[in-house]
Structures are given as C-alpha cells and as structure tokens.
Amino acid sequence: MRNTIRRNLFKILCWGLSAIAAAVIILCIGIFSLTDDPKALLQFFMDYRIIKDNYYKDISDGELFENAATGMVSGLGDPHSVRLSGKKFDAFMQSTNGEYGGIGVVIGMGNDDNIRILQIFPGSSAEKAKLQTGDIITSVDGENVHELGLEATSEKVRGESGTHVKIAVKREGEELSFDVERSHITLPTVQSEIIKEHIGYVHIFSFAKHTSEELEKQLTDLKSKGANKLIVDLRMNPGGMLDAVVAVANQLLTKGTVVSYHTKSGNDKKFDIAGVENVMPMVILIDKNSASASEIFAGAVQDKKEGIIMGETSYGKGTVQVIIQDGSHSALKISVAEYRTAAGRSIDKIGIVPDVKVEQTGQIFNREADNVLQKAIEILSH
C-alpha cells in the first residue's frame, strides 16, 4: 500500500516537474522568438541582475526598466526618436493640441544668438505684465538662458496655470525683471492681417489639430477684405501633424500629391489633395528653424511651382514620427518612415533651398524691421 502511494506521489512529482520544465521552455522560446539575437537578450538579463544585486543604492525595477527603454531609444542616434514621460510627455501632448499652461509668448533665437520674445498674444499674462516683443530674455527663475538653451528655456517658461515665473530681460540696454503668473493658454496656430493693399499675411506657428480650421476662417476674412495675394510665414515653425499640413495644402494648392512617405517594409503612402482651382500669387517664408511639416508645405509649393520660397535653407527634417503610448503617462515617439516632397525629393539633413535667398538681418516678425518680410511685400507688389 505504502509503495503504491510512493509510486503515485513520484508520478505526480515527475508530472509536475515536467509541466514546469515545459512551461519554462515554452516561455523561453516565446521570449527568444522576439529577438534576432538571443545571446544579447540573455546578456541584458544578466546585466540587469548584476546591477540589481550590486549597485550600492536601492533602485526599483520600474526605474531600471524605464532607464533601459530610454537608453534603447537614445541609442538609435536619431534626435527625433525619443521616450516621453512626465513633464516632457505633458509638454508634447499640449503642443499638438495647442493648449498649455504658460504666459502667452512665442520665443526664439535672434540673429545675435540671444533668446528673444518674438510675439506676445493679446490678452495674455505676458501682455498684462508689460513684457514686449523684442525683449532679450536673460534668465528664467534665476537660471541663465544661455546655459539652458532655447528648448529648456521654453520648458521653464511653461508650467501649471496659477503658478508664477520670474523672467529677466534686457530692453534697450536696461535690465528689467517681471513676475508673471502662468495661465491656461489656448494658442492660435494661425494669425493673419492685411499687410498691404490686396496682400494678405498668414503666420502659421505650428501645424496642430485645429490649424486647418483656423486657416479657413482667416482666409475667408482676408479675401473679404480684398486680399488676392498671400504671404505665408513658416519661419520658426517646427512642424507638427502630417494630417494638418495636408489639410492646409488642400486650401492653398491645386490638385495632386503633397507628400509621400516610405517605410522599411515597403508600406509606402501618398497624400493627395483635391485642392483649389486657382492659386493666389504666394510667397512662402522659411528659415533654418522651419522643419518637418513646414518643409512638407514649402516643398509642395516649390515642386508644384505654385509660389515663391523665400528666406534661408530650412532645417532638413525628412522623417515621419508616430506616437505610441506605452503607459498612461508615457509614450514613444519613433521615426517610422522617410517622407519625400511632392516631386519625390528627399530633404532629410538637406532642407528646402529657397528660390530667393534672403538672410535675416532685421528683427523677425517686426513688420518695419523684418527685411525678409519687406522683400516678400516688394515682390508681390509688382
């Protein structure tokens, strides 16, 4: 009787161990089938264990895995592929929606390599605090902006609505300091005006979710005021959403291809528009900070010969990114394709070379002092 029980227990034990072994084998096969280099994956697990067991400070698995994911993306050597989490995730999502907590300014790098306030939006906290267009920003919350750089300075200016930020500026040689309360900002991505008789001026700050709708209203208004020629200003425009720039092109250019993108898997795609029948005489302004969607639009205008591209050679960002959320508050922004202009040109690290080269010497976005804008007005006036 006892021997029978022992044999049965032994069989159960063997069956259990076999099941565990089979599960481990299946799991290993599943894991290693995800990679073309199982040895490297095994090395990764070994490194993880070494760090976990030997690092002199406590560190959670969550921190290690997040750092590993960030390292994988940065190791691509692609400045446009990044892992977004925390404040960076919030800032990016806000930029695509055109909504954020801030003071209502556009800042950028001037010709003198100073970070300046380029534009102040009506009714904004910046306007109420008496900041002015052209002010040179010297520090934000006590930190020198030359050490921060443009992007980090922009991030420090933004923040939660209701909080305050201290901004020091230089204005005509005088040092001034402002304490500005941040507020909820819904930025217009398009502004327009009649800049001279029959010449409309459209400034597109970025290509966001509502840009096409904003442009439609502004174009209707300009035409009702007699505009039959157009200056489209894409300077300092970092780009934005692909669908948005295609929708903008649909309102300004004729029927045809605007852009195409090409993936490593051959899953290529063309973006065509119905367009308009008659194109207004146009000058498109670009500079070295015009990137991505701005270059798509400028490239389409140039390839279709439906306007004059003026200014400086653009940034040269010719890749397409997608946003894949990998958590409730994090995402991967990954380059998935190369885009080409309407005529099939690759402009990555090359940029759009303007038809009329004009170096920016005056103050950008200041009508009287902006030499590039004045040249565009001169061309359209003849």
C-alpha positions as CSV (number, residue, x, y, z in Angstrom):
1,M,0.0,0.0,0.0
2,R,2.8,2.4,1.0
3,N,4.7,1.6,-2.1
4,T,1.7,2.3,-4.3
5,I,1.3,5.7,-2.6
6,R,5.0,6.4,-3.0
7,R,4.8,5.5,-6.7
8,N,1.8,7.7,-7.2
9,L,3.4,10.6,-5.4
10,F,6.6,10.1,-7.5
11,K,4.5,10.1,-10.7
12,I,2.7,13.3,-9.6
13,L,6.1,14.9,-8.8
14,C,7.5,13.9,-12.1
15,W,4.5,15.2,-13.9
16,G,4.6,18.5,-12.0
17,L,8.3,19.0,-12.7
18,S,7.8,18.1,-16.4
19,A,5.0,20.6,-16.7
20,I,7.1,23.3,-15.1
21,A,10.0,22.4,-17.3
22,A,7.8,22.5,-20.4
23,A,6.3,25.9,-19.3
24,V,9.8,27.3,-18.8
25,I,10.9,26.0,-22.2
26,I,7.8,27.5,-23.9
27,L,8.3,30.8,-22.1
28,C,12.0,30.9,-23.2
29,I,11.1,30.0,-26.8
30,G,8.4,32.8,-26.7
31,I,10.8,35.3,-25.3
32,F,13.7,34.5,-27.5
33,S,11.4,34.4,-30.6
34,L,11.0,38.2,-30.1
35,T,14.7,38.8,-30.8
36,D,17.1,38.0,-33.6
37,D,19.9,37.9,-31.0
38,P,19.0,35.6,-28.1
39,K,22.6,35.9,-26.7
40,A,22.3,39.7,-26.4
41,L,18.9,39.4,-24.7
42,L,20.4,36.9,-22.2
43,Q,23.3,39.4,-21.6
44,F,20.7,42.1,-20.9
45,F,19.0,40.0,-18.2
46,M,22.4,39.2,-16.7
47,D,23.3,42.9,-16.6
48,Y,20.0,43.7,-15.0
49,R,20.7,41.1,-12.3
50,I,24.2,42.4,-11.7
51,I,23.0,46.0,-11.3
52,K,20.1,44.9,-9.1
53,D,22.3,42.9,-6.8
54,N,25.4,45.0,-6.6
55,Y,24.5,48.7,-7.1
56,Y,25.2,50.4,-3.7
57,K,21.8,52.2,-3.7
58,D,18.3,50.8,-3.7
59,I,16.7,51.1,-7.2
60,S,13.3,49.8,-8.2
61,D,12.7,47.5,-11.2
62,G,10.5,50.2,-12.6
63,E,13.3,52.7,-12.7
64,L,15.7,50.2,-14.3
65,F,13.3,49.2,-17.0
66,E,12.4,52.8,-17.7
67,N,16.0,53.7,-18.0
68,A,16.6,50.7,-20.2
69,A,13.8,51.8,-22.6
70,T,15.1,55.4,-22.7
71,G,18.6,54.0,-23.4
72,M,17.3,51.9,-26.3
73,V,15.7,54.9,-28.0
74,S,18.7,57.2,-27.4
75,G,21.0,54.5,-28.8
76,L,19.3,54.8,-32.1
77,G,21.2,58.0,-32.7
78,D,18.0,59.7,-34.0
79,P,17.3,63.0,-32.4
80,H,13.6,62.7,-33.5
81,S,13.0,59.4,-31.7
82,V,12.6,59.9,-28.0
83,R,10.8,58.4,-25.0
84,L,8.4,60.9,-23.5
85,S,7.4,60.7,-19.8
86,G,6.4,63.1,-17.1
87,K,6.7,66.8,-18.0
88,K,8.1,66.0,-21.4
89,F,5.0,63.9,-22.2
90,D,2.7,66.6,-21.0
91,A,4.5,69.3,-23.0
92,F,4.4,67.3,-26.2
93,M,0.7,66.5,-25.9
94,Q,-0.1,70.1,-25.1
95,S,1.9,71.3,-28.2
96,T,-0.1,69.1,-30.5
97,N,-3.4,70.3,-29.0
98,G,-2.2,74.0,-28.9
99,E,-3.1,74.1,-25.2
100,Y,-0.8,74.5,-22.2
101,G,-0.1,76.5,-19.1
102,G,2.1,79.4,-19.9
103,I,2.4,83.2,-20.3
104,G,1.3,83.6,-24.0
105,V,4.5,84.3,-25.9
106,V,6.5,82.9,-28.8
107,I,10.2,82.9,-28.1
108,G,13.1,82.1,-30.4
109,M,16.7,82.7,-31.2
110,G,17.6,86.0,-32.8
111,N,20.3,86.7,-35.3
112,D,22.5,87.8,-32.4
113,D,22.1,84.3,-30.8
114,N,20.1,85.9,-28.0
115,I,16.8,84.3,-26.9
116,R,14.1,86.9,-27.6
117,I,10.4,87.3,-27.2
118,L,9.2,87.2,-30.8
119,Q,5.5,87.6,-30.3
120,I,3.1,88.3,-27.5
121,F,-0.6,87.2,-27.8
122,P,-3.3,89.7,-27.0
123,G,-4.9,89.3,-23.5
124,S,-2.1,87.0,-22.3
125,S,-0.3,87.1,-19.0
126,A,2.8,88.4,-20.7
127,E,0.9,91.4,-22.2
128,K,-0.6,92.2,-18.8
129,A,2.9,92.0,-17.2
130,K,4.2,94.6,-19.8
131,L,6.7,92.3,-21.5
132,Q,7.4,93.4,-25.0
133,T,8.2,91.9,-28.4
134,G,11.9,92.1,-28.9
135,D,12.8,91.8,-25.3
136,I,16.0,89.7,-24.8
137,I,15.4,87.0,-22.1
138,T,18.5,86.7,-19.9
139,S,17.2,84.4,-17.1
140,V,14.1,82.4,-16.1
141,D,13.6,81.8,-12.4
142,G,17.2,82.8,-11.9
143,E,18.7,80.4,-14.4
144,N,20.9,81.8,-17.2
145,V,19.1,81.1,-20.5
146,H,22.4,80.8,-22.4
147,E,23.2,77.8,-20.3
148,L,19.7,76.4,-20.6
149,G,19.3,76.8,-24.4
150,L,16.1,77.6,-26.3
151,E,14.2,74.4,-25.7
152,A,14.9,74.2,-21.9
153,T,14.1,77.9,-21.6
154,S,10.7,77.3,-23.3
155,E,10.0,74.4,-20.9
156,K,10.8,76.6,-17.9
157,V,8.5,79.4,-19.0
158,R,5.7,76.9,-19.3
159,G,4.1,75.4,-16.2
160,E,0.9,74.9,-14.3
161,S,-1.7,77.5,-14.5
162,G,-1.8,79.8,-11.5
163,T,1.9,79.4,-10.7
164,H,4.4,82.3,-11.2
165,V,7.6,82.5,-13.2
166,K,10.3,85.2,-12.9
167,I,11.7,86.4,-16.2
168,A,14.6,88.8,-16.5
169,V,15.0,90.7,-19.8
170,K,17.2,93.3,-21.4
171,R,15.4,96.1,-23.2
172,E,17.4,98.8,-25.0
173,G,20.3,98.2,-22.6
174,E,18.2,98.3,-19.5
175,E,17.8,95.2,-17.2
176,L,14.2,94.5,-16.2
177,S,12.6,91.8,-14.1
178,F,9.0,90.5,-14.3
179,D,7.0,88.2,-12.1
180,V,4.4,86.7,-14.4
181,E,1.5,84.5,-13.5
182,R,1.0,81.5,-15.8
183,S,-2.5,80.9,-17.1
184,H,-4.2,78.3,-19.2
185,I,-3.3,79.1,-22.8
186,T,-5.1,78.0,-25.9
187,L,-2.7,79.2,-28.6
188,P,-3.9,80.2,-32.0
189,T,-1.7,78.4,-34.5
190,V,-2.6,80.9,-37.3
191,Q,-2.7,84.7,-37.3
192,S,-3.4,86.9,-40.3
193,E,-3.8,90.5,-41.4
194,I,-3.9,92.7,-44.5
195,I,-0.2,93.8,-44.6
196,K,-0.6,96.0,-47.7
197,E,-3.4,96.6,-50.2
198,H,-4.5,93.3,-51.6
199,I,-1.7,91.4,-49.9
200,G,-2.7,89.1,-47.0
201,Y,-0.2,87.9,-44.4
202,V,-0.7,84.5,-42.8
203,H,1.6,83.4,-40.0
204,I,1.4,79.7,-39.2
205,F,3.1,79.0,-35.8
206,S,2.7,75.2,-36.0
207,F,0.6,72.5,-37.6
208,A,-1.7,71.3,-34.9
209,K,-5.1,69.7,-34.6
210,H,-7.1,72.9,-35.3
211,T,-4.7,74.6,-37.8
212,S,-6.8,73.9,-40.9
213,E,-10.0,75.2,-39.3
214,E,-8.2,78.3,-38.2
215,L,-6.7,78.9,-41.6
216,E,-10.1,78.5,-43.3
217,K,-11.6,81.3,-41.2
218,Q,-8.6,83.5,-41.6
219,L,-8.5,83.1,-45.4
220,T,-12.2,83.9,-45.7
221,D,-11.7,87.0,-43.7
222,L,-8.6,88.1,-45.8
223,K,-10.5,87.6,-49.0
224,S,-13.5,89.5,-47.8
225,K,-11.1,92.4,-47.2
226,G,-9.8,92.3,-50.7
227,A,-6.7,90.1,-50.4
228,N,-5.8,88.4,-53.7
229,K,-2.1,87.7,-52.9
230,L,-0.6,85.9,-50.0
231,I,2.5,85.7,-47.8
232,V,2.6,82.5,-45.7
233,D,5.2,82.8,-42.9
234,L,6.6,79.5,-41.8
235,R,9.7,80.9,-40.1
236,M,10.4,79.4,-36.6
237,N,7.7,76.8,-37.3
238,P,9.0,73.4,-36.0
239,G,6.3,71.4,-37.9
240,G,3.6,69.3,-36.3
241,M,1.0,66.9,-37.6
242,L,1.1,65.4,-41.0
243,D,-2.7,65.4,-41.5
244,A,-2.7,69.1,-40.5
245,V,-0.2,70.2,-43.2
246,V,-2.0,68.2,-45.8
247,A,-5.3,69.9,-44.9
248,V,-3.6,73.3,-45.1
249,A,-2.2,72.5,-48.5
250,N,-5.7,71.5,-49.6
251,Q,-6.9,75.1,-49.1
252,L,-4.0,76.7,-50.9
253,L,-2.6,74.4,-53.6
254,T,-4.0,72.7,-56.7
255,K,-5.0,69.0,-57.0
256,G,-2.2,66.4,-56.7
257,T,0.3,64.8,-54.4
258,V,1.5,66.9,-51.5
259,V,3.9,64.4,-49.8
260,S,4.7,60.7,-49.7
261,Y,6.3,58.6,-47.0
262,H,8.4,55.4,-47.4
263,T,8.9,52.7,-44.7
264,K,11.5,49.9,-44.5
265,S,8.6,47.3,-45.0
266,G,7.6,48.9,-48.3
267,N,4.3,50.1,-46.8
268,D,4.5,53.4,-48.7
269,K,1.8,56.0,-48.9
270,K,1.0,59.1,-50.9
271,F,-1.1,62.0,-49.6
272,D,-3.1,63.6,-52.4
273,I,-5.4,66.6,-52.2
274,A,-8.4,67.8,-54.2
275,G,-7.0,71.3,-53.8
276,V,-8.2,74.6,-55.3
277,E,-8.7,75.6,-59.0
278,N,-6.8,78.8,-58.9
279,V,-3.8,79.5,-56.7
280,M,-3.3,83.0,-55.3
281,P,0.2,84.5,-56.0
282,M,2.1,83.4,-52.9
283,V,5.4,83.9,-51.2
284,I,6.3,81.3,-48.6
285,L,8.8,82.5,-45.9
286,I,11.2,79.9,-44.4
287,D,14.3,79.9,-42.2
288,K,16.7,77.5,-40.6
289,N,14.1,76.7,-37.9
290,S,11.4,75.8,-40.4
291,A,11.1,72.0,-40.1
292,S,9.1,68.9,-40.8
293,A,5.5,69.9,-41.7
294,S,6.7,73.3,-42.7
295,E,9.1,71.7,-45.1
296,I,6.4,69.5,-46.5
297,F,4.3,72.5,-47.4
298,A,7.2,74.6,-48.7
299,G,8.4,71.6,-50.7
300,A,5.0,71.1,-52.3
301,V,4.7,74.7,-53.2
302,Q,8.2,74.6,-54.8
303,D,7.7,71.3,-56.6
304,K,4.3,72.3,-58.0
305,K,5.6,75.8,-58.9
306,E,2.7,77.5,-57.2
307,G,4.6,80.1,-55.2
308,I,8.0,81.5,-54.4
309,I,10.0,80.1,-51.5
310,M,12.0,82.9,-49.8
311,G,14.4,83.2,-46.9
312,E,17.0,80.7,-45.6
313,T,17.5,77.0,-46.2
314,S,15.2,75.1,-43.9
315,Y,16.2,72.7,-41.1
316,G,16.1,69.4,-43.1
317,K,13.9,67.1,-41.1
318,G,12.7,64.5,-43.5
319,T,11.4,61.7,-41.3
320,V,7.9,60.8,-40.0
321,Q,7.3,60.0,-36.4
322,V,4.4,58.2,-34.7
323,I,3.4,58.5,-31.0
324,I,2.8,55.1,-29.4
325,Q,1.6,55.4,-25.8
326,D,3.3,52.7,-23.6
327,G,1.6,53.8,-20.4
328,S,-1.0,56.2,-19.1
329,H,1.6,59.0,-18.8
330,S,4.4,58.0,-21.2
331,A,4.9,57.3,-24.9
332,L,7.5,56.5,-27.5
333,K,7.9,59.0,-30.4
334,I,9.6,56.8,-33.1
335,S,10.7,57.6,-36.6
336,V,8.8,55.1,-38.8
337,A,9.4,56.5,-42.3
338,E,11.2,58.9,-44.5
339,Y,9.0,61.5,-46.3
340,R,9.6,62.9,-49.7
341,T,8.3,66.1,-51.3
342,A,5.5,66.2,-53.9
343,A,8.1,65.5,-56.6
344,G,9.8,62.7,-54.7
345,R,12.8,64.7,-53.3
346,S,14.4,63.5,-50.0
347,I,15.2,66.5,-47.9
348,D,16.4,64.9,-44.7
349,K,19.6,66.8,-43.4
350,I,19.4,68.8,-46.6
351,G,16.4,71.1,-46.2
352,I,14.4,73.2,-48.7
353,V,16.6,75.6,-50.5
354,P,14.7,78.8,-51.1
355,D,14.1,80.2,-54.7
356,V,15.0,83.6,-53.4
357,K,17.7,83.6,-50.7
358,V,17.4,86.4,-48.2
359,E,19.4,86.3,-44.9
360,Q,17.5,87.6,-41.9
361,T,19.2,90.8,-40.8
362,G,16.3,92.7,-39.3
363,Q,14.1,91.8,-36.4
364,I,11.9,88.8,-37.3
365,F,8.1,89.3,-37.2
366,N,8.5,93.1,-36.8
367,R,6.8,94.5,-39.9
368,E,9.0,97.6,-40.3
369,A,12.3,95.9,-39.3
370,D,11.8,92.5,-40.8
371,N,13.9,92.6,-44.1
372,V,12.7,89.2,-45.3
373,L,9.0,90.2,-44.9
374,Q,9.7,93.5,-46.6
375,K,11.3,91.7,-49.6
376,A,8.2,89.5,-49.9
377,I,5.9,92.5,-49.9
378,E,8.1,94.1,-52.6
379,I,7.9,91.1,-54.9
380,L,4.1,90.8,-54.5
381,S,3.6,94.5,-55.1
382,H,4.9,94.3,-58.6
